[in-house]
């Protein structure tokens, strides 16, 4: 019997690290941490017991604890796409640098009598450890036995064992993201399980990204499906582009700063593409500059350009010119060093009107922490949230203030600061499916109205969503015709059996 144990993302959005047990093997499905940044493994999760880890994409809530697994003794293969291997390399290396920078900042603040309650972060692994971690990423080999590079192309069979083969399908969630299909021979029978955490958007043309794959085998037994947005539907992307353009012009007229927290991986690139198009089409204010203060996004941009085969058709044309493209054009200013950001902030109103992009997208850590602390009181400024904000994050706090209209006190490293800036939210740029797109994906695997009685029903295991969202999504799947007993909201630490 094939078994799946939920860890990390059961009834919560982030921190996925499920375990698939089949044909005598234990396979880790992602290895991320939650937005609470807790770096301990849950009860029942032993990294040393895993035979391998398969990564869907390189966001930290899916790969962030790979280094912790290594420290805990994990030394087995890691499988993923080429782009995910490249981005993981940047992410894991960045963590060493981030810890050093955090501790340096704590020293600086304490020397000035600030941040008395701030704690130093422990350097959990060294640069030598980082190199050993990357050696775990399995390289693709040609028929001639040549090792091309770490990672695999889409649809290439990955032989985990004689009885388990994995296939990576384009998920359309980030560059090189993958849904993973496992074909398992268990007790002489074939079992097929699809991991769809995270998946992109079916119904729109998201900048840069291709649409997710829709051509799957029709005999899949179970799907692990994300519920990030529960039963919600996304607004049309045209509305979101209009809302972004309005935020730009409103901020320009106020002579303020448009602060855009954005994840370094993919989301910042999408924002740059949209702003680039506005500028090139003459829909952008004259004299307004766009500042990008995200070294991680700069690295992500280089990876995006390395794999043009992952781009949508319009993006391929837009990136043809190296020095006139969304990552390098007249009004885009990149903050290569932290001092560049400091200079920008110290300039005050002299740098207005302007746009500043920085990670992270939920306003936690990264350079956005410094930017918000410096600019959040100014009522000329606008903070534009570009997607889901998980409970417990500063972004969630700002989003709740947006809904209530309250001018709350926002906590930072040294003190709480009054929110003076306007907060807006644009939801249409999410790279996660809404409920309509999610059900369409699942019904493409098994349509209860067309396939019932012709083959075994699909088991739908819901995760990667807050509890309420998972329950609401489950209700929608049942309304779409799936039997209640086949739609399951996963629980932390619980094991689910999948029969052939």
N, C-alpha and C positions, 0 to 999 in steps of 0.2 A: 504493500500500500504506500502510495506517495503521500508525504506529509509536508505541510507548510506551517511554520510557526511565526506568528506576528511579533515583531520587535520594533519598537521605536515610533512607527507611524500609524499604529492602531488607534483610531479615534483622535488623531492629532495630525497636523500637516507635515511636520518635519521630523527628521531623524530616522529614516527608514533603514532597517537592517534585518530583513526577514531571513529565515533559514528554510531552504528546500531540502528535504531528505528523500532520497530516491536511489534505488539500485545500489545500496550500500555506501552512498556518498552523501556528504553534507555540504550544501552549496549556499554561500552567503549571497543574498540578493541586495546589492548596495551595502553601504556601510557609512551612514551619515549621522550627524548630530542634530539635535533640536535647537530651536531658537533660544532656549534657556542656557545653551552652551554647556550642558552637563556632559562631562567627558568620562563617564563610567558606563560600563556595559551592564545591561539589565540582567536580572537573575535568569539563568538558563542559557545565556549567550557566552560561549567560550570560543574566542577567536582561534585558539590552538586546535580546536576540534574540527575546524572547517577544512574541506579538501580544496576549495577555491572560492573566489568571490567574483561575481559577474556584475559589472557596473552598467547602469542605463545611461547616465550622463553625469557631468562633473560638478554639479552644484553641491555646496558643502553639506546640505541636508541629505545628500546621497553618498558623498565620498569623504566627508569631514573627519570620520573616525578611522579611516584606513591607517593613518599613522599610529593611532592608539592601538589598533589591532596588531600592528607590527611590534610595538613596544610590549604588548601582551603575549607575543610569541608567534604570531601568524607569519608563516614563511612559504605559503602555497601560491599557486598561480592566480593572477588577476586578469580577467578577460573583459574587453570593451572595444569600442571603435577606435580608429586612428585618432580622430579629433579629441575624443574623451581622454585618451592616453596623454596627448599633448597638453590639454588643459589641466588635467590632474597633476601633471608635473609642475605647472605653474602654481596651482593652488597649494600643493603640499610644500613646495619651496617657500611660497609667500608666508606660510604659517610660521616658519622659523623667523623670518624677518619681522613679522607682525608682533611676535612675542618680544623680540629685542626692542622694537620701537615703543611698545606699550611700557616696558620697564624703564626705558629712557625717559618717557613722558612722566611716569610716576615720580622718578627722581627729580625731574624739573619742577613739578607741581609741589612736591613736598619741600623742596628747597625754597619755594616762594610762600610756604605756609598754607598751601591749598591741598585739597584732596587727601585729608588726613585719613579717611576711611578706605582709600584706594589700596588694593592689594597687588603685589607683584605676581606675575604669571610665571609658572614653572616651565622651563624649557624642556619639553617632554622628549625631544629627540634631537639629534645632531645632524649636521650636513652629511656626514658619512651614512647615518641612518637613512636620510632622504634618498641617497643614491642606491642604497640597498632596497628600499621600498620600490623604486622605479624598476629595478631589475626583476621584480615579481610580475610586471606587466608583460604578458606573453606576446612575442612578435609574430606577425603573419609570415608564413613561409610560402614561396611559390612552388610550383610542381617540381622545379629543379632543385629545391631545397634551400634557395636563397632567402635569408631573413630580411624582409623589406624594412619594416619598422614596427615599433610596439603598437599593438592594437590590430583590429581586423576590419576589412571592408564589410559593407552590408551584404547579407545573404550568404556569406561564406560559412560552410559548416565548421563548427568549433567542437572538436571531439573532447569532451570533458572526461569521458571514460568509454569503454566499449558499449555501454548501454545508455549513455546520455550524450545527446548532441544538442548544441544551442545554435540559434540563428538570430542575427541582429537585423531588425527592420527599422527603417527611418521613422522616428517618432515625431519629427517636426517641432520639437520642444526647444532645442538649442542646437548649435552646430555639432553634428555628429551624434546627437542623442538617439537612443535606441529603445524600442520595445524588444523584449527578449522572449523568443519561443523556445521552450525546452521540449524535445522529443525524447521520451524515456521508455525504455523497455523494462517493465517491472513484472516479475513472475510470468514472463513470456508474453505479456500484453503491452501494447503501445498506449502511453498516456501523454497527452500534449497539454502543456500549461503555458499561457502567455502572460508575461509581466508587463503591464501597461502603466507603469508609474515612472516618469511622467510622460504625458502625451500632449501633443500640440493641438492646433485648431484645424478642424475639418472645413469649416464653412467660410473662411475668409482668406485673403491673400496677405498673410503677415509679412511685413518687410524682412528681407534677407532669407527667411526660412521657407523651405519647401513644405507643402502640405504632408501630413502624416501618411504613411503607407496604408492602403486599404485592402491589399491583396494577401490574404492569409488563408491557410488551409481551413477547410470547412468542418473538420472533425476535432476541433480543440475542445478539451474536456473542462478546463477552468481558466478564468481570467482574473488576474489581480488588477483591480481598477481603482484609479485615484478618484477622490471626492473633494478636491480642494474647494470647489465652489458650490458643493451641495446641489440644491435644486435650482440654483440661480441661472439666468441667461445673461450673456454678455450683450452690452449695447453694440450697435453696428460700429465697425471701425471708422466709418466716415464721420460718425458723431464724435468719436474720440479724437480724430484728427482735427475736427472743428474746435473741440474743447481745448486742445493743445494750442492751436493757433490763437484762440481767444485769450488764453492765459499769457501767451507771449505778448500780445498787443496790450492787454490790460496792465501788465507789469511795466512795459515800455512807457505807457502813459503816466504811470505813477512814479516813474524814474526809480524803480526798485530792482530787486534781484528775484529772478524766478529760480527757486531752488528745487531741483528734481532729483530726489533720492532714487537711485536705480542700481540694480544688481550688476556687478561687473561683467558677468557672463551672459551675453546675448541681449539683455534688456537695455543696457547702455548703447549697444550697437544699433538697436532698433530705434531708439530715441534720436541718435545721430542721423540716421537715414531720413527720418521724418523731418527733422529740422533742416537737413541738407536740401530736401525736396522743396520745402517752403521757401528757402533762400533762392534756389535756382529758378523757381517759378514766380519770383517777384512778390511773394506773400509775406516777406519778413521785414521788420523795421530797419531802416537805414541807421547805421552807427551802433547797432546792438551786437555785442560779441557773445559767443558761446564758449564757456570755459568747461573743460573736461578734466576733472581732478580724480582720476582713477587709474593707477598703474595696472591693476588687474584687467580693466577694460581695454587698455592699450595692448596688452599681451593677447587678450581674447581677439582683438581686431586682427592681429597678425595671423592667428590660427584660422580665422574666418577666411582671410585672403589666401591662405595655404591650400584650402580645400574648396575651390570654386564649384566642384561637382555637387556640393551640399547646398549651394545657393539657388534661390528662385531666379527665373529668367530676367526679371527687371534688375535685380541686384547684380547679376553677372555683367550687364551693360554698364551699370553705374560705377562698377569697380574696375572698368577697363583702363581708365587713366589713373596712374599711380598718384599723381600730384593734383588731381581734381576729382575727388571721390568723397563719400560721406565721412571718411576717416582723416581727410586732409583737404580742407578748402579754406577760402579766404578769411572767414570770420570765426573759425574754430581755433581756440587756444588750448593747447595741452599743458597741463601742469606736470612736468616730468619729475620734478623734485617737490618735496613737502614745502620747501621755502617758496616755491612758486605760488602755492595756495596761501601761505602766510602773507606774502606780498599783496595778493589779491584782496584778502580780508582787511589788511591794514590800510589799504587805499580807501576803504569806506565808500562814501557816495561817489568818489571820483571814478570808481569802477562801474557805476550805474549808468544806464540800465544794462543789465546783463543776465545771462542764463548760466547756472552752474550745475553740472552733472557730477554726482559722486556716489559711491557705494557706502553702505549697503542700502538695498531697496526698502528695508523695514526700519531704517533710521537708527540702526544699532551698530556701533563700532565703525571702523573705517573712517575715512576723511569726512563723511557726512556728519559725524559726531561733532567735530570741530566747527564745521560750517554752521550747523544749527545753533550751537552754543553761542556763536558770535552774532548770528543774524536773526534769531527767532523773535526778538522783541520788536523789531522794526515793522511798523504797520504798512510800510511801502512794499514789503517783500511778500511773495507768494510761495508757499510750499505746495508742490503738486505731487501727490502720491500716485504711482503708476500701476498699482495692483494690490493684491491681497496683503493684508497686514495681520500677522498672527498675534493672538492674545499674548500679553506679556511683553511685547516689543514697544519701543517708543513710537513707532509708526502706528500701532494700534491705538495708543493714547491720543495721538494727533488726529487720527481718523474719528475717534469718538468725540473729540472736541469739535471737529467739523460738523458732525451730525447734530450735536447739541447746541452749537453756537457759543459755547462757553469759552472764555479766555482763561484757560487753566494755567497752573504752574507745572512746568515741564522739568523733570529731574535730569541733572547732568552730573559730571564727576565731582564738581565742587559745590554746587548749590542748585536749587530749583529756580527756573527763570520763567517769567510771565510770557505766555504766548501772545504776541502782538501781531505777527504775520497772519495773513489769510491762509487757510488750508483748503485745498481742492483735491479732488480725486478723479482720476480718469481710469476706468476699468476695462476699456476695450482693447488695451494693448497686452492683455494677459496671454501668456503662452500655454495656459492650461485650458482644457475644454470646459464649456459650460454644460449644463445637463442635457441639452438637445444634442450637442456634439458627442457627449459621452454615450448616450443611449444609441445614437447612430452607429458608433464604433462597436458597441456590444452586439447590437442587432445585426451588424455585418458579419459577426462571428456565428451568431445563432439567432434567427428571427423566430420568436415564439408563435407568430401567426402563420408563418410559412413552413417552418421546420418541425413543428410539434407533431409527434407520431412517426416522423421519418427517421429521426436519430435521437440519441440521448441528449437531454437538455444540458445547457451550459451552466456550470456553477460559477457564480459571480461573487468574488471576495472583495469587499469594499474596504479601502484604507486611505491613508494620505489625505485626511480631512478631519476637522473637528467633529466631535461626537454628534452634535445636532445636524451638521451638514451630511454626515454619513447616513443618519436616519432619514433625513429628508430625501436624499438621493435614492435610498432603498425603496421608499414609497413610490417614487417616480418609475423605477425599474419594474415594480410590481404592476403599476398602472399600465405600463407598456406591454404587459402580458407575461412577464417572467414569474414563475411560481415562487411564492414567499420562501419556501424551503430551500430554493436555489440562490437566493440573494442574501448574503450574509455580511453583516458588519463585523469586521475582525476585532478581536479583543487582545489587549497586550498580554503576551506570554502564552496565549492559547494556541493549540495545534489543531489544524484542520486536515482531514484526510480526503484525498482525491482518488476515486476508483476509476479504473479503465472502463 
